[in-house]
Amino acid sequence: MNGKAIIVFGGGGFIGSHLLRRLAGEEAGELISIDIRAPKIRVPGVSYLTHDVRDLSGLSFDRPIGRIYNLAAVHTTPGHETHEYYETNIRGATEVTAFARRHGVTSIVFTSSISVYGPSEEPKEEATPPQPNSAYGWSKWLAEGIHRAWAAENEDRRLVICRPAVIFGHTEGGNFTRLASLLRKGIFIYPGRTDTVKACFYVEDLLEAIAFAVSLDERYVLFNGCYPDGYTLEDIVTAFRQAHFTKARTFVIPRFLVLGLAMLLKPLSRAGLGIHPDRVMKLVRSTDIRPGWLKAKGRAPRGQLPSALERWQRDSAGRFD
């Protein structure tokens, strides 16, 4: 960026690691990752610093910074106490924007979440009023406001806010990884319904959308990071089975039976079993989010899920991890 550094807060995480790999491939200049945890993927040429985003008062650089990507967040649900979402996501937004002010940074990209909308059976786009129903969703909605306040202070500042859906890809370790693991074992059980809509996006497609938004150099961009198809859980399972897990079988059983089993096995979830009542409920509550802004820009082609799974397979050497 014309000799200026790019800082990625949360660069050690899933999306951050893929972002840094992409930026390094583009020879975007000096790249600095700041995270409290070790990186999932260490990208050659990136400077990795260990720092807590909740307190950046002692962090300073003597070189110009062209852009900040703020990806740092506590996000796994379930998995954290309520206060942890607010402490990290809101305080982190406050600290990152204060850091940007001190260093004269005029461009920030912030990853929020579709959780600001809350679950819904009705399609929602960017103009839909947020209705978060979780600590994570509320913390992200409030963090958006902190970033918007920073942008409003100076007309030279540029802000891109992306609300990613369920993002999948290599090192994700979340819902799609668990689904692939179950299908590899040969069976997947639908908890009461197959038509739950789950907005989703492959990580590289997310980064392409973010790069496009940044390239427009508009003062403010807000967009949903997801495919336009309204994929159901059955659509996703079918895409996996047709090309990758052809021998896997599926069954639909009553919701109360799955929830009962999840309740019994809940104590084992901390041991990595992955079965939790809240996680089961995610499978029966739709998140029907649509990419209105990307569609308006002609950047939301349909039918991308099969090719996305193929790309994930290649990137993970067939492991879907």
C-alpha positions in Angstrom: 0.0 0.0 0.0 2.4 2.7 -1.2 5.0 1.7 1.4 2.5 1.7 4.3 2.0 -1.3 6.6 -1.2 -3.3 6.9 -2.2 -4.5 10.3 -4.5 -7.4 10.9 -5.9 -7.7 14.4 -6.9 -11.3 14.9 -4.5 -12.3 12.2 -3.8 -15.6 13.9 -7.3 -16.9 13.5 -9.1 -18.8 10.7 -10.2 -15.8 8.5 -7.1 -13.8 9.5 -4.7 -16.5 8.4 -6.4 -16.8 5.0 -6.4 -13.0 4.6 -2.7 -12.7 5.4 -1.9 -15.5 2.9 -3.9 -13.6 0.2 -2.3 -10.3 1.0 1.2 -11.9 1.0 0.4 -13.4 -2.4 -0.6 -10.0 -3.7 2.7 -8.5 -2.4 0.6 -5.9 -0.5 3.5 -4.6 1.5 4.5 -5.0 5.1 2.1 -7.2 6.9 1.7 -7.3 10.7 -0.5 -9.8 12.5 -1.6 -8.9 16.1 -3.3 -11.6 18.1 -3.3 -13.1 21.6 -3.0 -16.6 20.2 -0.5 -18.3 18.0 -1.4 -18.3 14.3 -3.3 -21.3 12.8 -1.3 -20.8 9.6 2.1 -19.0 9.7 2.4 -17.1 6.5 6.0 -16.4 5.4 7.0 -12.7 5.4 4.3 -11.7 8.0 5.4 -10.2 11.3 3.5 -11.9 14.2 3.1 -9.9 17.4 1.4 -11.3 20.5 -0.9 -8.7 22.1 -4.3 -8.4 23.7 -6.8 -6.4 21.7 -8.6 -5.4 24.9 -5.6 -3.1 25.7 -3.6 -1.5 22.9 -2.5 1.5 24.9 1.1 0.3 25.0 1.2 -0.6 21.3 2.7 1.9 18.8 4.5 1.9 15.5 6.8 4.5 14.0 6.0 3.8 10.4 2.9 4.7 8.5 -0.1 2.3 8.5 -2.3 2.2 5.4 -5.1 0.0 6.6 -6.4 -2.0 9.6 -8.4 -5.2 9.4 -10.1 -5.8 12.7 -11.0 -9.5 12.8 -10.3 -10.0 16.5 -13.3 -11.4 18.4 -14.7 -13.9 20.8 -17.2 -15.7 18.7 -17.7 -19.4 19.4 -21.3 -20.0 20.6 -21.7 -21.8 22.8 -18.3 -21.7 24.4 -17.9 -18.5 26.4 -19.4 -16.7 29.3 -21.7 -13.7 28.4 -19.3 -11.1 29.7 -16.5 -12.4 27.5 -18.2 -11.5 24.3 -18.7 -7.9 25.5 -15.3 -7.5 27.0 -13.4 -8.6 23.9 -15.7 -7.5 21.1 -16.7 -4.1 22.4 -13.6 -3.2 24.2 -11.6 -4.5 21.3 -13.5 -2.2 18.9 -12.8 0.7 21.2 -9.1 0.0 21.4 -8.6 -0.6 17.7 -10.3 2.6 16.7 -8.3 4.5 19.4 -5.2 2.9 17.9 -6.2 4.1 14.5 -6.7 7.6 15.7 -3.3 7.7 17.3 -1.6 6.5 14.2 -3.6 8.5 11.7 -5.1 5.4 10.0 -7.9 6.3 7.6 -9.0 2.9 6.4 -10.6 0.1 8.6 -12.2 -3.2 7.6 -14.3 -4.7 10.4 -15.8 -8.2 10.4 -19.1 -8.1 12.2 -21.5 -11.0 12.0 -25.0 -12.0 10.7 -25.7 -12.6 14.3 -26.8 -9.0 14.5 -30.0 -10.0 12.7 -30.9 -12.8 15.0 -32.3 -16.2 13.7 -35.2 -15.9 11.3 -37.2 -18.0 8.8 -37.6 -14.8 6.6 -34.9 -13.6 4.3 -32.9 -10.6 5.6 -30.7 -8.1 3.8 -28.5 -5.2 4.9 -31.5 -2.9 5.2 -33.2 -5.2 7.7 -33.2 -3.7 11.2 -30.9 -5.7 13.5 -32.5 -7.9 16.2 -29.7 -9.7 18.0 -30.8 -12.3 20.5 -27.4 -13.4 21.9 -24.5 -11.8 23.7 -22.3 -12.4 20.6 -24.9 -10.7 18.3 -25.3 -7.7 20.6 -21.6 -7.3 21.1 -21.0 -7.2 17.3 -23.9 -4.8 16.8 -22.5 -2.4 19.4 -19.0 -2.8 18.0 -20.3 -1.8 14.6 -21.5 1.5 16.1 -18.0 2.1 17.6 -16.4 1.8 14.2 -19.1 3.9 12.5 -18.5 6.7 15.1 -14.8 6.5 14.3 -15.5 6.9 10.5 -17.9 9.8 11.1 -15.3 11.9 12.9 -13.3 12.6 9.7 -14.5 12.6 6.1 -11.2 11.2 4.9 -11.8 8.0 6.8 -13.0 4.8 5.0 -14.9 2.0 6.7 -16.0 -1.4 5.4 -18.2 -3.5 7.6 -18.7 -7.1 6.5 -21.3 -9.3 8.2 -20.1 -12.8 7.5 -22.4 -15.8 7.6 -21.1 -19.2 8.5 -17.7 -19.2 7.0 -16.0 -22.5 6.1 -12.7 -23.5 4.8 -9.3 -24.9 5.9 -8.6 -24.6 9.7 -12.2 -23.4 10.3 -12.9 -26.1 13.0 -16.5 -25.1 13.3 -19.9 -26.2 12.0 -18.9 -27.3 8.5 -15.9 -29.2 9.8 -18.1 -31.0 12.3 -20.6 -31.8 9.5 -17.8 -33.1 7.2 -16.5 -35.3 10.1 -19.9 -36.8 10.7 -20.4 -37.6 7.0 -17.0 -39.1 6.7 -18.0 -41.5 9.5 -21.0 -42.4 7.4 -24.0 -40.9 9.0 -25.8 -37.6 9.6 -28.9 -37.2 11.6 -31.3 -34.2 10.9 -32.8 -33.0 14.2 -36.5 -32.8 13.2 -36.2 -30.9 9.9 -34.1 -30.7 6.8 -35.1 -27.3 5.4 -33.3 -25.1 7.9 -31.7 -22.3 5.9 -28.1 -21.7 6.8 -26.4 -18.7 5.2 -22.8 -19.6 4.4 -19.7 -18.5 2.5 -16.4 -20.1 1.6 -13.5 -18.2 3.2 -11.8 -17.3 -0.1 -15.1 -16.0 -1.5 -15.5 -13.9 1.6 -12.0 -12.4 1.1 -12.8 -11.7 -2.6 -15.9 -9.8 -1.5 -14.0 -7.8 1.1 -11.3 -7.0 -1.5 -13.9 -5.8 -3.9 -15.5 -3.6 -1.2 -12.1 -2.1 -0.3 -11.3 -1.4 -4.0 -14.3 0.9 -4.4 -12.7 3.4 -2.0 -16.2 4.5 -0.8 -16.5 6.2 2.6 -18.7 3.5 4.0 -19.7 0.0 2.8 -21.9 -2.5 4.7 -22.5 -5.9 3.2 -23.5 -9.4 4.1 -20.9 -12.0 3.4 -22.9 -15.0 2.1 -24.1 -16.8 -1.0 -27.5 -15.7 -2.5 -29.0 -19.1 -2.8 -30.6 -19.6 0.6 -29.0 -23.0 1.0 -30.8 -25.4 3.4 -29.1 -27.8 5.6 -30.2 -30.6 3.2 -28.7 -28.7 0.3 -25.3 -28.5 2.1 -25.4 -32.2 3.2 -26.3 -33.2 -0.4 -23.5 -31.2 -1.9 -21.1 -33.0 0.4 -22.5 -36.4 -0.2 -22.7 -36.1 -4.0 -19.1 -35.3 -4.5 -17.2 -36.3 -1.4 -19.0 -38.7 0.9 -21.1 -40.8 -1.4 -21.6 -43.6 1.1 -22.9 -41.4 3.9 -26.5 -42.0 5.0 -28.9 -39.5 6.5 -31.8 -39.9 8.8 -34.5 -37.5 10.2 -35.5 -38.1 13.8 -37.7 -36.1 16.1 -36.2 -33.0 17.5 -36.9 -33.9 21.1 -34.9 -37.1 20.9 -31.8 -35.3 19.5 -32.1 -32.6 22.2 -32.5 -35.2 24.9 -29.4 -37.0 23.8 -27.5 -33.7 23.5 -28.5 -32.8 27.1 -27.2 -36.2 28.3 -23.9 -35.7 26.5 -23.5 -32.0 27.3 -20.9 -32.7 30.0 -18.7 -34.3 27.4 -18.9 -31.3 25.0 -15.9 -29.7 26.8 -13.9 -32.8 26.0 -14.3 -32.1 22.3 -17.3 -34.4 21.5 -19.0 -31.4 19.9 -22.6 -32.3 21.0 -24.3 -29.4 22.8 -28.0 -28.5 23.0 -27.4 -25.0 21.8 -25.5 -26.4 18.8 -28.4 -28.7 18.0 -30.8 -25.8 18.1 -28.7 -24.0 15.5 -29.6 -26.8 13.1 -33.4 -26.1 13.5 -33.3 -22.3 13.5 -32.8 -20.7 10.1 -30.4 -17.8 9.4 -31.8 -16.8 6.0 -29.5 -13.9 5.2 -29.0 -12.7 1.7 -26.2 -10.6 0.2 -28.2 -7.6 -1.1 -25.3 -5.3 -1.6 -23.2 -7.9 -3.4 -26.2 -8.7 -5.6 -26.7 -5.0 -6.5 -23.0 -4.9 -7.5 -23.3 -8.0 -9.6 -20.9 -9.9 -7.3 -23.2 -12.7 -6.0 -23.4 -15.6 -8.5 -25.6 -18.5 -7.6 -24.6 -22.2 -7.4 -21.2 -21.7 -5.9 -21.4 -24.2 -3.0 -20.2 -27.4 -4.9 -17.1 -25.6 -6.3 -16.4 -24.1 -2.8 -16.4 -27.6 -1.3 -14.0 -28.7 -4.0 -11.7 -25.8 -3.3 -11.8 -26.6 0.4 -10.9 -30.2 -0.3 -7.9 -29.2 -2.3 -6.7 -26.7 0.3 -7.0 -29.2 3.1 -5.5 -32.2 1.1 -8.9 -33.9 1.3 -9.3 -33.7 5.0 -11.9 -31.0 5.2 -10.3 -29.7 8.4 
